Amino acid sequence: MKIKTRYNRFQWAIKALILWMIIQTGCTHDGNRQPYPELSARADSVRQRYVPDKRDDVFEIAVVERDGCPVVKGVTSVAEAKTETLRLLREANPAVVDSIRVLPDETVGEQVYGVINVSVADARMGADYDAEMGTQWLLGAPVQILQHAGWWRVKGAEGYVAWLMGSSFVRMDEETFDQWRNAKKIVFTDIYGFGYETPDETGQHVADLVAGNLLKYESDAGRFYKTSYPDGRTAYVLKSQSKPFEEWLSSIRLTEESIIRTALTLKGIPYVWGGTSTKGMDCSGFTKTVLMMHGIILRRDASQQVKTGIPIDLSDGYGNLRPGDLMFFGKKAQEGRKERIRHVGFYLGDNEFIHAIGYVRINSLDPQKANYDEQNTREFVRASRIIGAVDSPGIQSVGHHPLYQSQP
């Protein structure tokens, strides 16, 4: 009985000490109101400054109450955002406890790079099959790995952040990634095809291939290239459907004619939300795919693409438009309402444009034409030019991108 009494007194003493420490640090909290609204507002101001668009970076930080004290917890991919968050919050309350993780974090380990290992990898906006499709990345595309939570949160070469299944890419440490990046490669240039187990197109497939897929070159095999995947599988690819990567890059000439010619090869391909491949694509996936077939990495969504390129003056109508210009559709800014871009396509000339809506098709801005698109004509908001803007913000050539270019 005495032992139990002494134990109870010890427990009460510990609780009293904790309460005293909380009072001394000012970590008191009224449980009847939202925890620390001022601190939460300060954290959100940092988000707006450093990560205004969650497609570009990660800022998932909240202020919670733990044992009567404010704890700022969560993850961000911007180290400066963590520093600024803690500075602002501790300026208001010195007792704030830091529980912010900067990505990539310990869930990733040393393997902070990845390379897509299937022809087309679906990436979602959450770590779940039920999450919205965000984008797709193609075989051989490099990604930076940020976080593991069942699925893998990654960032692609265009800067887009989304979640991938682990089976769709190969994780690599820096040394292994450099070996892959520096290796001689083959790019698949046809709309669709296959890699084969033997140098025989009537033989067994290894896997399907789409335009823009990258494979490691292993050797010449007559009418084929012997290639390998990021996971080491080998496949024979027809030379008539592919080119050595460096040769392909050096042969590209970005012109009005080449953009339109490439866009027309995709006519009829079905619309797929989040799609960025010749299997299926959404509107911005279509423009992105056409430019990727020119060795150019474009931003992912129409609302991001509109901020790139050389703006076209539309004050006098369509007269300044040139074939290959990007056309953006949506709602113009009005008092109390920001501009909203919802759609994009390429101008073809003669008041016609090509875009993905249902499938890749051609429509007209001319109400006298049978293919007149009334809604998009009414909601044509902006246009920009890619030609002359390569390697400006949001329009980067593959040959100059640090995730693609060979390192010394």
ZAROZA-965290 format. One record per residue (C-alpha): residue in three letters; x negated, y negated, z negated. Coordinates in steps of 0.5 Angstrom, whole numbers, plus 500, padded with zeros to 3 digits. Each point is the difference from the previous one (the first is absolute). Layout:
ALA,X,Y,Z
...
% end
This chain:
MET,500,500,500
LYS,494,495,498
ILE,497,502,507
LYS,506,498,504
THR,501,494,496
ARG,493,497,501
TYR,501,502,508
ASN,506,496,500
ARG,497,494,497
PHE,494,501,505
GLN,505,500,506
TRP,504,494,497
ALA,493,496,499
ILE,498,501,507
LYS,507,498,503
ALA,499,494,496
LEU,493,498,502
ILE,502,501,507
LEU,506,495,499
TRP,495,495,497
MET,495,501,506
ILE,506,499,505
ILE,502,493,496
GLN,493,498,500
THR,499,501,507
GLY,507,497,502
CYS,503,506,503
THR,507,499,498
HIS,505,501,504
ASP,508,500,500
GLY,503,506,502
ASN,506,497,502
ARG,497,496,506
GLN,496,502,507
PRO,493,501,498
TYR,496,494,501
PRO,503,496,506
GLU,495,495,500
LEU,494,505,501
SER,504,503,505
ALA,501,494,504
ARG,493,498,500
ALA,498,507,502
ASP,505,499,506
SER,497,494,502
VAL,493,504,501
ARG,504,505,504
GLN,503,494,504
ARG,493,497,501
TYR,495,506,501
VAL,505,506,503
PRO,506,496,503
ASP,502,506,505
LYS,500,507,497
ARG,498,503,507
ASP,493,497,499
ASP,498,501,493
VAL,502,503,493
PHE,502,496,494
GLU,505,504,496
ILE,499,497,493
ALA,505,499,494
VAL,500,497,493
VAL,502,505,495
GLU,501,501,493
ARG,496,505,496
ASP,500,500,492
GLY,502,493,500
CYS,494,497,505
PRO,501,498,507
VAL,496,505,505
VAL,499,498,507
LYS,500,507,504
GLY,500,503,507
VAL,496,500,506
THR,497,495,505
SER,495,501,506
VAL,498,492,500
ALA,494,500,494
GLU,501,492,500
ALA,508,501,499
LYS,498,504,493
THR,495,495,498
GLU,505,494,501
THR,506,504,497
LEU,496,501,493
ARG,497,493,500
LEU,507,497,501
LEU,504,504,495
ARG,495,500,495
GLU,500,492,501
ALA,507,501,497
ASN,499,506,495
PRO,493,502,498
ALA,503,506,498
VAL,501,503,507
VAL,498,507,500
ASP,496,502,507
SER,503,506,503
ILE,499,499,508
ARG,497,504,504
VAL,496,498,507
LEU,501,504,506
PRO,497,505,502
ASP,500,503,493
GLU,498,506,496
THR,505,504,504
VAL,496,499,506
GLY,493,502,498
GLU,494,499,505
GLN,505,502,506
VAL,502,493,501
TYR,501,501,508
GLY,504,504,504
VAL,501,502,507
ILE,507,502,503
ASN,500,508,502
VAL,506,501,504
SER,502,497,507
VAL,505,495,496
ALA,500,499,493
ASP,507,497,497
ALA,499,495,494
ARG,505,498,495
MET,501,494,496
GLY,501,504,494
ALA,496,507,497
ASP,507,504,502
TYR,503,503,506
ASP,506,496,499
ALA,496,494,500
GLU,501,495,506
MET,495,502,506
GLY,495,494,500
THR,495,501,506
GLN,496,506,504
TRP,493,501,500
LEU,497,504,506
LEU,495,506,500
GLY,493,497,498
ALA,502,494,497
PRO,496,497,494
VAL,504,498,494
GLN,498,498,493
ILE,502,504,494
LEU,503,496,494
GLN,504,504,496
HIS,503,508,499
ALA,506,501,497
GLY,503,506,503
TRP,499,497,507
TRP,494,495,501
ARG,501,493,501
VAL,495,497,506
LYS,499,494,504
GLY,499,501,507
ALA,495,496,505
GLU,506,495,501
GLY,500,498,493
TYR,507,504,499
VAL,501,503,493
ALA,504,507,500
TRP,500,507,497
LEU,498,506,504
MET,501,508,498
GLY,493,503,498
SER,501,505,506
SER,500,495,505
PHE,493,497,499
VAL,493,502,498
ARG,497,496,494
MET,492,498,501
ASP,495,497,495
GLU,496,495,503
GLU,494,504,503
THR,505,505,503
PHE,504,494,503
ASP,494,497,503
GLN,498,506,504
TRP,507,501,503
ARG,500,492,501
ASN,493,501,504
ALA,502,506,504
LYS,501,500,507
LYS,508,500,501
ILE,505,502,506
VAL,506,496,500
PHE,506,503,503
THR,503,495,506
ASP,506,504,502
ILE,507,499,498
TYR,501,507,497
GLY,496,506,500
PHE,496,506,496
GLY,494,502,498
TYR,498,508,501
GLU,497,505,497
THR,496,502,506
PRO,498,496,506
ASP,506,502,504
GLU,507,496,500
THR,504,506,500
GLY,497,503,494
GLN,502,499,492
HIS,501,493,498
VAL,496,497,494
ALA,505,494,499
ASP,503,495,504
LEU,497,493,502
VAL,503,493,501
ALA,497,494,503
GLY,495,497,496
ASN,498,506,496
LEU,492,501,498
LEU,496,506,500
LYS,493,501,499
TYR,496,502,506
GLU,496,507,499
SER,498,502,507
ASP,502,500,508
ALA,504,506,502
GLY,501,499,508
ARG,507,497,501
PHE,501,499,492
TYR,496,497,494
LYS,499,504,494
THR,502,496,494
SER,501,501,493
TYR,506,497,495
PRO,498,497,493
ASP,501,506,497
GLY,495,504,504
ARG,505,503,505
THR,498,501,507
ALA,504,498,506
TYR,499,500,508
VAL,503,493,503
LEU,501,499,507
LYS,495,495,503
SER,506,498,505
GLN,503,498,493
SER,495,497,496
LYS,493,496,500
PRO,494,499,496
PHE,502,494,495
GLU,495,495,502
GLU,501,501,507
TRP,507,499,499
LEU,499,494,496
SER,495,497,505
SER,505,501,506
ILE,506,496,497
ARG,502,494,503
LEU,505,496,496
THR,504,497,506
GLU,507,498,501
GLU,501,505,505
SER,497,506,495
ILE,504,498,495
ILE,507,501,504
ARG,497,506,504
THR,499,503,493
ALA,506,498,497
LEU,504,503,506
THR,497,507,499
LEU,504,500,493
LYS,507,498,503
GLY,505,505,498
ILE,496,502,494
PRO,505,501,494
TYR,501,495,494
VAL,497,502,494
TRP,501,496,493
GLY,492,499,498
GLY,498,504,506
THR,493,498,503
SER,499,505,505
THR,502,503,507
LYS,504,505,497
GLY,505,494,498
MET,499,493,497
ASP,504,494,497
CYS,499,493,504
SER,494,498,496
GLY,497,507,501
PHE,501,499,507
THR,496,494,501
LYS,495,503,495
THR,499,506,504
VAL,499,496,507
LEU,495,496,496
MET,497,506,497
MET,499,503,507
HIS,496,494,502
GLY,496,501,494
ILE,503,495,496
ILE,503,500,493
LEU,506,496,499
ARG,504,499,493
ARG,505,505,499
ASP,507,496,499
ALA,503,495,505
SER,500,495,494
GLN,493,501,499
GLN,498,500,508
VAL,504,493,500
LYS,494,497,496
THR,495,502,505
GLY,497,498,507
ILE,501,493,504
PRO,507,497,499
ILE,504,499,506
ASP,503,493,501
LEU,508,502,501
SER,502,493,500
ASP,502,500,508
GLY,502,507,500
TYR,497,506,503
GLY,495,496,505
ASN,494,501,495
LEU,501,507,499
ARG,495,505,504
PRO,500,508,501
GLY,498,503,494
ASP,502,495,495
LEU,503,502,493
MET,507,498,500
PHE,503,500,493
PHE,508,500,498
GLY,504,498,494
LYS,503,494,496
LYS,497,493,500
ALA,498,496,494
GLN,506,496,498
GLU,501,496,493
GLY,500,505,494
ARG,498,506,505
LYS,493,502,502
GLU,498,502,507
ARG,502,508,501
ILE,496,504,505
ARG,504,507,501
HIS,497,502,507
VAL,495,500,505
GLY,498,501,508
PHE,496,499,505
TYR,501,494,506
LEU,500,503,507
GLY,501,494,504
ASP,506,498,504
ASN,504,499,493
GLU,500,508,499
PHE,497,503,494
ILE,498,507,497
HIS,502,502,493
ALA,502,506,496
ILE,507,500,498
GLY,503,507,500
TYR,495,502,505
VAL,494,496,504
ARG,504,496,505
ILE,500,494,504
ASN,505,494,499
SER,501,493,503
LEU,501,493,497
ASP,504,498,506
PRO,508,501,499
GLN,501,501,507
LYS,496,506,500
ALA,503,507,499
ASN,495,502,494
TYR,501,493,497
ASP,499,501,492
GLU,504,494,497
GLN,499,501,493
ASN,492,500,501
THR,500,494,505
ARG,504,496,495
GLU,496,502,494
PHE,493,499,504
VAL,496,496,495
ARG,492,501,501
ALA,495,502,505
SER,493,501,499
ARG,494,502,505
ILE,495,506,498
ILE,495,499,506
GLY,495,495,498
ALA,502,501,493
VAL,496,507,499
ASP,496,500,493
SER,504,495,497
PRO,504,501,494
GLY,505,506,501
ILE,497,502,507
GLN,494,504,499
SER,496,504,505
VAL,499,507,498
GLY,492,499,502
HIS,499,495,495
HIS,505,503,494
PRO,495,502,494
LEU,504,506,499
TYR,499,502,507
GLN,493,497,502
SER,494,504,500
GLN,496,498,494
PRO,492,500,500
% end
